[in-house]
């Protein structure tokens, strides 16, 4: 960053840099906390900021969770499940 920009930002630059060092888990908690607080108060203050913060590539909170290794079994319609269960007991 050019020195002129550093001078104009002053002490605020150091503060912003420090805030930018928050770890991803804490970042998620901040976003969730803001959204819960807004819900309880019935207002949307800071919601857009929380949404953008949650979209950060380090946390990516708004991506649906992936289902891996999920196996769904369904018996064919013509199978008599009750008969199969009785035969399995004997």
N, C-alpha and C positions, 0 to 999 in steps of 0.2 A: 504494500500500500504506500503511495507517495507520502512524503513527509508533510506536505501541505494538508492532506486529508487527515493525517494523524493529529496535526495541530488543531484543526477545526473541530475534530471529535473530542479532543481533550480527554478528561478523565472518564467520560462516558464510554470511550472505546475500550478501556481496560475492563470496565464493568460488563460490557456486552460480550467481550471475549470470555470472561469468567463464566457468565451465564451460558455461553455456548459450549462449555466443557461438561455440562451435566450429562451423566451416563444415561443410556437408553431406558433402563428400568425406571429411573427417577423421572425421565421425560414422560413415560407412559402414565405414571402416577399423577403427574401434574395435569396432564390432559384429562384423565378420568376425574380427578378432583374438581377441576373447573366445570366439567359437564354435570357432575353430581350437584355441586353447589348451585349452578344455574337452574337445575331442575327443581331443587328444593326451594329456591327463591322465586321460581316462576318467571325468570327473566333470561335473556340470551346474551348478556354482556360477555364479550370475549369468546363467543362460540366459534367465530370464524378463525380466530387465532388458534384456538384449541384444535380445530379441524386441520389447519395447516401444520401445526406442530405434530399432530398425530400422523400426518402423511409423510413426515420425514423418512427417508429411506432406511434410517437406522431402526425405526420402530414399526413403520408401515402398518399402523393399526387398522386401517380401513379395508384391508384385503381379506376376502373370505378365507377361513381356514381350509386347508386342503385335507381331503380324506385320502389317506394312503393305506394300502393293504386292506381294503374293505371288501369282504366277500358276502354277497347276498344270495342265499339259496332259496329257490322257490320250487315246490313240487309241481310236476305237471298236473293239469286238471283231471286227467283220467286215472290218477292213482288214488286208491282207497286207503287213506292214511290210517283210519281206525283198524282196518284189516292188517296193515303192515305192523302196527304197534302190537296187536294181539299175537301175531305170528312171531314177533321178536321176543315175547315173554315166554314162549313155550319151548 
